[in-house]
């Protein structure tokens, strides 16, 4: 690689790292961490952010307590990736079952339906949210496969 190519490459990498807003047509990711998350979640999400950024994706971080739904909605509507870690909500779903998120406040599944109108069909990952993978921290016993499926689909409904 000649000197000019090296200089241009360093400039581009430095520009992406210092970027304050996405470039036109640049893919974006919205990372949300709600209250009372497990130990190590911030570090994991920072790692996800670094990986996404290294792939040219602009990352918005909304980590509790600086995670307000009204700020998230307009950016989430245009994102390509949405990652959430936080509490699942046992009665925030469309059928008063599992669903929604707990960021700084409860975000009900109906809020998600009413306010999120994804333009880019994003990949959505709920990471460490009770009910989103079936089980919940409040389960005293095995919930069984039928209930696990209900919780997963309730969370995924909106």
Backbone torsions as a table, in degrees:
resi	resn	phi	psi	omega
1	UNK	NA	129.8	179.6
2	UNK	-79.1	170.2	-175.1
3	UNK	-60.2	-42.8	-179.0
4	UNK	-63.6	-42.8	177.8
5	UNK	-62.9	-42.6	178.0
6	UNK	-62.2	-44.4	179.5
7	UNK	-62.1	-44.6	178.7
8	UNK	-64.2	-42.7	178.5
9	UNK	-61.0	-45.8	178.6
10	UNK	-62.9	-38.7	178.5
11	UNK	-63.6	-45.1	-179.1
12	UNK	-65.1	-43.6	178.2
13	UNK	-63.5	-44.2	177.6
14	UNK	-63.5	-37.2	179.3
15	UNK	-65.6	-42.1	179.3
16	UNK	-65.6	-39.5	-179.0
17	UNK	-66.0	-33.5	-177.3
18	UNK	-95.3	5.0	-175.0
19	UNK	-63.2	133.3	-178.8
20	UNK	-100.2	-20.5	177.6
21	UNK	-150.2	157.3	-176.6
22	UNK	-69.7	148.7	174.1
23	UNK	-73.3	162.5	177.8
24	UNK	-55.7	129.2	179.3
25	UNK	67.0	11.0	176.3
26	UNK	-77.2	136.3	176.5
27	UNK	-67.3	148.2	179.5
28	UNK	-128.1	158.3	175.4
29	UNK	-129.6	142.4	175.1
30	UNK	-115.4	118.7	178.5
31	UNK	-108.8	125.5	-176.6
32	UNK	-123.9	127.0	172.6
33	UNK	-119.5	119.3	178.9
34	UNK	-84.2	-176.3	-177.7
35	UNK	-72.0	154.8	175.3
36	UNK	54.0	51.6	178.8
37	UNK	-84.5	164.2	179.3
38	UNK	-66.6	157.2	177.4
39	UNK	-61.7	137.3	177.2
40	UNK	91.1	-6.3	-177.6
41	UNK	-66.7	-42.8	179.7
42	UNK	-59.4	-45.3	179.2
43	UNK	-62.6	-41.4	178.1
44	UNK	-62.9	-45.7	-178.8
45	UNK	-67.7	-35.3	174.1
46	UNK	-63.3	-36.2	175.6
47	UNK	-65.4	-41.8	176.1
48	UNK	-61.6	-42.6	-180.0
49	UNK	-61.0	-43.5	179.2
50	UNK	-63.6	-41.6	178.9
51	UNK	-63.7	-48.2	-179.9
52	UNK	-61.6	-43.2	178.9
53	UNK	-61.8	-39.5	179.6
54	UNK	-65.4	-19.7	178.1
55	UNK	-95.8	9.0	176.7
56	UNK	85.9	15.1	-179.5
57	UNK	-98.0	131.5	178.3
58	UNK	-80.3	133.3	-174.2
59	UNK	-115.0	128.5	170.3
60	UNK	-102.6	130.3	178.6
61	UNK	-111.2	128.8	174.0
62	UNK	-125.8	92.9	-177.6
63	UNK	-107.5	133.6	177.3
64	UNK	-52.3	135.6	7.0
65	UNK	-92.0	7.7	-179.0
66	UNK	-99.7	50.0	-179.0
67	UNK	-130.7	91.8	-179.0
68	UNK	-107.3	130.1	-176.5
69	UNK	-54.1	-43.2	-177.5
70	UNK	-63.8	-26.2	176.3
71	UNK	-82.4	-29.4	-177.2
72	UNK	-75.4	-42.1	-171.4
73	UNK	-51.6	-53.9	-176.1
74	UNK	-64.1	-30.6	179.3
75	UNK	-79.2	-36.9	178.5
76	UNK	-66.2	-34.5	-179.8
77	UNK	-61.1	-23.4	-177.2
78	UNK	-110.5	3.8	-174.2
79	UNK	-80.5	164.5	174.2
80	UNK	-104.9	-19.3	179.7
81	UNK	-140.5	136.7	175.1
82	UNK	-133.8	120.7	178.7
83	UNK	-119.5	134.3	-179.2
84	UNK	-130.6	136.8	170.1
85	UNK	-137.0	129.4	-178.9
86	UNK	164.3	-166.9	179.8
87	UNK	-67.9	140.6	163.0
88	UNK	-83.1	161.0	-176.3
89	UNK	-117.1	121.8	-173.5
90	UNK	-71.0	-19.9	-178.7
91	UNK	-134.6	28.4	-178.3
92	UNK	-103.4	2.2	-177.7
93	UNK	-76.7	173.3	-179.4
94	UNK	-63.2	-27.0	-179.9
95	UNK	-111.0	28.7	-177.9
96	UNK	59.6	25.0	174.7
97	UNK	-109.3	-149.6	179.1
98	UNK	-66.7	151.5	177.6
99	UNK	152.1	175.0	178.9
100	UNK	73.0	-165.1	-178.5
101	UNK	-144.8	161.5	171.9
102	UNK	-122.9	101.5	-176.8
103	UNK	-98.5	-96.5	168.5
104	UNK	-94.6	-20.3	-179.9
105	UNK	-146.4	176.7	177.8
106	UNK	-73.3	133.6	171.3
107	UNK	-115.3	108.5	-176.6
108	UNK	-78.4	155.6	177.6
109	UNK	-56.2	-36.4	179.1
110	UNK	-65.0	-33.8	174.1
111	UNK	-62.2	-41.8	179.9
112	UNK	-63.6	-45.5	179.5
113	UNK	-61.9	-44.2	-176.1
114	UNK	-73.5	-32.7	-168.8
115	UNK	-109.3	-22.5	179.4
116	UNK	-101.1	121.2	178.3
117	UNK	-130.9	78.9	-172.7
118	UNK	-57.6	130.2	178.8
119	UNK	-89.2	-25.0	-170.5
120	UNK	-117.5	16.1	-178.5
121	UNK	44.9	65.2	-173.9
122	UNK	-69.1	158.4	167.6
123	UNK	-79.7	126.6	-177.8
124	UNK	-117.0	127.3	179.9
125	UNK	-126.5	121.4	170.0
126	UNK	-96.2	116.7	-175.4
127	UNK	-115.1	119.5	179.2
128	UNK	63.7	41.4	176.4
129	UNK	-114.2	120.8	-178.4
130	UNK	-51.2	134.9	178.3
131	UNK	89.7	-26.6	-175.1
132	UNK	-70.3	-22.3	175.9
133	UNK	-118.3	15.6	178.0
134	UNK	109.2	-70.1	-173.9
135	UNK	-77.4	165.3	-180.0
136	UNK	-137.4	151.5	179.8
137	UNK	-62.3	-22.2	-177.8
138	UNK	-91.1	2.3	179.6
139	UNK	-75.0	120.5	179.4
140	UNK	-77.6	-24.8	-177.4
141	UNK	-139.0	176.8	175.5
142	UNK	-60.2	129.5	-177.0
143	UNK	-87.3	-13.6	180.0
144	UNK	84.3	159.7	-174.4
145	UNK	-68.0	-38.0	-178.2
146	UNK	-63.0	-46.0	179.2
147	UNK	-67.3	-37.7	177.2
148	UNK	-60.5	-45.0	178.3
149	UNK	-62.5	-41.9	177.7
150	UNK	-59.1	-44.6	-178.7
151	UNK	-66.5	-40.9	179.8
152	UNK	-64.5	-46.6	-179.0
153	UNK	-70.0	-35.1	175.9
154	UNK	-61.1	-42.2	179.5
155	UNK	-68.4	-36.2	-176.5
156	UNK	-83.3	-11.5	-174.4
157	UNK	-49.7	-55.9	-176.1
158	UNK	-65.5	NA	NA
